[in-house]
């Protein structure tokens, strides 16, 4: 199973044409300060199963960032309708937390993807993982497109940027995020 996903990821990179205007792709960085976000109080049926709640946070160029926590897992989505996007329901299998730095990938100055570091928990007091999650930003198609384990891939940031630049342009959100590079224990 893992080998077939690696072959699929390699095939996707080889099959994709080079992104035209790759020189126009840059990065911008914002902080995701959860204490400064506007937290919503769950009501009625929403209270059941929600441990931490839901927040609206400011993002790059006024793009809203939706953050939710439930069952000790984080969920992050982007855009005007962020909480209804696929990304709002995607997380890692293990209990997890997120980092406070968002990398926004820009094509011609417009955000099309983000890269966010997630820290999955091994459980029973074990070590934390370190996964870079690449999310496509597109109205009606905002979803996780790739995951890179930063503990087993020395060039994890490069791999995550390549995944963003090549996959976050019409990625089919009904598909699972692609594991890029060597898989680790937390993907």
N, C-alpha and C positions, 0 to 999 in steps of 0.2 A: 504494500500500500504506500509506504513512504517512498520507495523507489519510483513507483509510478507517478507520484505527485512531483518528484524531482524531475523526472523526464518531461512531464507536462510543462513545468515551469521553464525548463531549458528550451523546449520546443516553442513556447510562447515568445520567449526573448528572441530566438532565431527567426521565427516566422514574421514577427512584427517589422514593418519597414521602419527605417530611422525616422524619428519625429522631425517633420519639416520645421525649420526655424528653431532647432534645438538651442541655438545661441540665444534665443529670446527667452529661454527658461531660466528663471532665477528663484531665489528663496527669500522669504521674509519671515521674521520670527516675532511671536507675541507670547506673552505670559498668560497662563490660564490660572488665575488666582481665584480659587473656589470660594475663599472668604469674601471676595468682592462681587461675586455673582449674586443674582437675584434668585433666591430659593423660593420655591412654591410649596405650600403646605398641601399634602394630599388630603382629599376629602372622601367620605363615604367608602365605597368599595375600593377606591384607590389606596386607602390606608393599609389594606391587607396585602402583605407580601412586600411592601416597600419599607426598607430599613432606613435609607439615607435621604430619599427624596429626589427632587428634580430641580435643576437650576438653569437659568438663562444667563449666558456669559457673553461679554463682548469679544469679538474676533477681529481679524484683519479687515480693513476697509469696510467696517460696519457689518460684516457677515456674522449673524448670530451663531453662537456655539451652545448646543444643548448638551448638558451633562446630567446623567441620572445614575443613581446607585440603588441597587436592590440585591438582596441575598449576597452581600459582600462582593459584588461585581459591578464594575463601572460600564457605562454605555455613553458614547460620545457621538454626536451628529452635528451637522452644519446646515445653515441656510434658513430662509424664511419659514419653511415648513419642517424644520429639523426633526421635531418629535414624531413626525409621521413618515420619515425616511427609513429605509432599511437599516442604516447605520445605528439608529436609535434603539434597535433591538439586537445588535451584535455585540458580543463580548468574547473574552477568552474563556475556555472551559473552567479554569481554576479561579478561586477567589483572586481578586486583583485590585490594584490601585493604578493611578495614572500619574505621569510626570506633569510639571507645570509649564513646560516649554512646547509650543506648537510651531512646527515648521510648515509654512505655507508654500507650496510650489506654484509659481506664477508663470503663465505663458503670455507674453505680451503685456505683462503687468496685471493680468487677471488670474485670481486663484482658481486652480482646477483640482488640487489635491492637498491633503495635509499628511504630515508624518508626526506621530505622537508615540512617545515611549510609554509602554505599559509594564507593570511589575506584577506578574502572576505569582501566587504563593504556592509553594510545594506542599504545604499542609503540615500539620503536626510539628510546628515550630521549625520547619526546614528553611532552606534558603529561598530567596526570591529569584524569579526569572527576570529577563530583560528583553522584551519584544518590541520592535518597531512596527507599528500598525500604520499602513498606508490607506487613507480613505479618499475616495473619489468625491468631488463636490460637483453635483449637477442636479438641478431641480428635478425631482421625481426619480433620481438615480444616484442618490448619495449613499454610498456603502463602502465597507472595507473591501479593498481589492487585493491586498498583499500583507503578509506578515514576515518579518525577518528576525530571527533569534540573534540578538546582539551578543550573547555569551559564547556562541559557537562560530560566529562569522566575524572575523577581524575587520572586515570592510562593510559592516552592517549599514552604516549611513549611506555609503555609495550605492549599495544594493537597494536600499529603500528609495533613494532618489531615482534610480533607474526604473524601479517598479512603478513609481508614481508617474514618471515621464512617459513610460511606454504602455502601461495598463490603464491608467486613469483617463481614458478618452473613449467613452462608450462601453465600459466594462458592464457585463451582464450581471446585475445584482442578484439574480436568482442562483448564481454560482457561488460556491464557497471561496473565500479569499485564498489566493495562491501562496503557498509556502515558498519563499525565495531563499536560495542558498542552502546551506546545510540545516536540516531540521534539528531542533533541540527537543527538550523534554516538555516544553510548555505550549507548543503550537497546537 
